[in-house]
Amino acid sequence: MSREVKFIAACGAGVNSSHQIKDAVEEEMRKRGYNVKVDAYMIKDVNEDLLSHYDGYLTIAKTDLSFKPKIPLIDAGAILYRIPAMAKPVYDNVEKVVKEINAK
Amino acid sequence: MNGIINFANSLFKPLIDMGAATIMLIVLTLIAVLFRVKFTKALEGGLKLAIAITAIGNVMNMLTTAFQKPMMQFVKHTGIHMDMQDMGWAPLATITWGSPYTLFYLLVLIILNVVLLVLNKTNTLDVDIFDVWHLAFDGLFCVYVGAPLWLSTLLVLFIGTMKIINSDLMKPTFNDLLDAPEGNPMTTTHMNYMMNPIIMVFNKFFDKCLPWLDKFDFDSTKLNEKIGFWGSRFAIGVYLGVFVSLLAGNNFATEQGWKDMFTLSFIGGSCIELFSVIGSWFIASVEPLSQGIADFATKKFSGRTFNIGLDWPFLAGRSEIWAAANVLAPIMMLEAMVLPGNRLMPLGGIIAMGVTPALLVVTRGKIIRMIIIGTVELPIFLWAGTMVGPFVTNMAHSVGAAIPAHTLVSDTTMEGPVEKFLAYLVGNAWKQQGMFIVYALIALTVYLLLFIWYAKQMKKRNAEYAAAKKAN
């Protein structure tokens, strides 16, 4: 299997929306044959140092940050609608990032 | 309805004697299967709920046992009557989901949502199944106070209807706050936004009398960055251990005094962290059911586009929510100490996530207003939290949490404080009758009128949004 690609997801308490995104992305990427891990955090705990340990940041909607992130931001909010057709573009975007990282 | 429940009780008595975790394992699994969830997925959810209920009971036990004695000494030493422990939202959510009646209220609210959609009274399909616990909590509290189930169900429907209508009213504001395109379906029926009408009153006051205050708004991202880990959950748990030990009069001339303080602090920090870990199991447990209900509803309404009701944190990217919560934490601590009638010692709920999202929506990110209005409304949360303490403790015991005798638990910043007072008045109107009937009717009327006024204000706001878009 290819190397593990790590994403971060964040929401209010770091337990509900971010976990939904984590579970959905990990499962879909496994189905597509990638090795992806997502960690869930509280948005208030996200900082530059934390993001430096990840390959991408799965946001829910517009997210205020006090710095310019060096990793790609992917809007993953559509996963929360629980309608597969709406979540698909998110997975495609994640896959693109994963492919780029695997190609490195 | 009570007849049916009595019959069900006699049938299920042996099951009920197995305890809350076992009951919920079976009930949640069965209901998920009813919504066509695959059996293994449904069982996975049921098991996760059972272990979450068990684990939260044990952690509550660990926390309350450690803090019980120092807090009694704190009260004796300072004369401040703060003897009720603040668990934050996760334990309250878990124990509320530990009652089968929560699933009853869930089904009632799903039917309500479907009816409102069919009648075109709303455009919101609520898929935030987990957060049904806020309203279920009010229904259960109403029953605890003395109302029969049908009356509590009416109250839940009354508030539930406004909650769904509110999600439509707020939708254009969400698009504005998120810079989202018109087609974005994100909205929410979350209970914390039922404070909007009251916040709107204060916001009007600012518009009319204190508009110059907005000049002092500051950059929230910068503040949050400076606070860093000092505002994190575990750090707050540690401060509270230190604070309680100091005011409990630990003898710091002895090694034991220091040791007790450190032990208490680390238990505080670790329990707060554990609560959120267990909270995530518990939310995962409702996940298969949520997906099942969403699949079911989207199939029934195929071809229609909805706004989709989510948990509130799609707004959590707005840093004002966290800046206001950071500033309000020490303010709440001070208020808790001087507020007459408050018995809650802030801990688990001190990061006021149940308070600040509504402030953001009504003020649209004016941070100074958020902080001032937050300061003014926090006492309502503290009083409501104190009032429901005996009920929460009772419920915790019934799911098997071994909280020591004479110790009460609650939450300082639980969403929907006003609705708890409504539940209290409605429950007493049934049980004690007399003047309580009058009070309950007055309170319900004022609540409704205030919401209607708020709806009018929001419609004005939404018309402005529509006009601005046209102009572009």
Chai-1 contact restraints between the chains, C-beta under 6 A:
chainA,res_idxA,chainB,res_idxB,connection_type,confidence,min_distance_angstrom,max_distance_angstrom,comment,restraint_id
A,C11,B,P313,contact,1.0,0.0,6.0,A-B,restraint_1
A,C11,B,A316,contact,1.0,0.0,6.0,A-B,restraint_2
A,G12,B,P313,contact,1.0,0.0,6.0,A-B,restraint_3
A,G12,B,A316,contact,1.0,0.0,6.0,A-B,restraint_4
A,G12,B,M353,contact,1.0,0.0,6.0,A-B,restraint_5
A,V15,B,S276,contact,1.0,0.0,6.0,A-B,restraint_6
A,V15,B,G279,contact,1.0,0.0,6.0,A-B,restraint_7
A,V15,B,S280,contact,1.0,0.0,6.0,A-B,restraint_8
A,V15,B,I283,contact,1.0,0.0,6.0,A-B,restraint_9
A,N16,B,I283,contact,1.0,0.0,6.0,A-B,restraint_10
A,N16,B,D311,contact,1.0,0.0,6.0,A-B,restraint_11
A,S17,B,D311,contact,1.0,0.0,6.0,A-B,restraint_12
A,S17,B,P313,contact,1.0,0.0,6.0,A-B,restraint_13
A,H19,B,S280,contact,1.0,0.0,6.0,A-B,restraint_14
A,I43,B,A316,contact,1.0,0.0,6.0,A-B,restraint_15
A,K44,B,W322,contact,1.0,0.0,6.0,A-B,restraint_16
A,I60,B,F314,contact,1.0,0.0,6.0,A-B,restraint_17
A,A61,B,L178,contact,1.0,0.0,6.0,A-B,restraint_18
A,A61,B,F314,contact,1.0,0.0,6.0,A-B,restraint_19
A,A61,B,G317,contact,1.0,0.0,6.0,A-B,restraint_20
A,K62,B,L178,contact,1.0,0.0,6.0,A-B,restraint_21
A,K62,B,D179,contact,1.0,0.0,6.0,A-B,restraint_22
A,K62,B,G317,contact,1.0,0.0,6.0,A-B,restraint_23
A,T63,B,G317,contact,1.0,0.0,6.0,A-B,restraint_24
A,D64,B,T221,contact,1.0,0.0,6.0,A-B,restraint_25
A,D64,B,G317,contact,1.0,0.0,6.0,A-B,restraint_26
A,D64,B,S319,contact,1.0,0.0,6.0,A-B,restraint_27
A,S66,B,T221,contact,1.0,0.0,6.0,A-B,restraint_28
A,S66,B,K222,contact,1.0,0.0,6.0,A-B,restraint_29
A,S66,B,E225,contact,1.0,0.0,6.0,A-B,restraint_30
A,G77,B,F314,contact,1.0,0.0,6.0,A-B,restraint_31
A,L80,B,L310,contact,1.0,0.0,6.0,A-B,restraint_32
A,Y81,B,I308,contact,1.0,0.0,6.0,A-B,restraint_33
A,R82,B,V127,contact,1.0,0.0,6.0,A-B,restraint_34
A,R82,B,Q291,contact,1.0,0.0,6.0,A-B,restraint_35
A,R82,B,A294,contact,1.0,0.0,6.0,A-B,restraint_36
A,I83,B,T298,contact,1.0,0.0,6.0,A-B,restraint_37
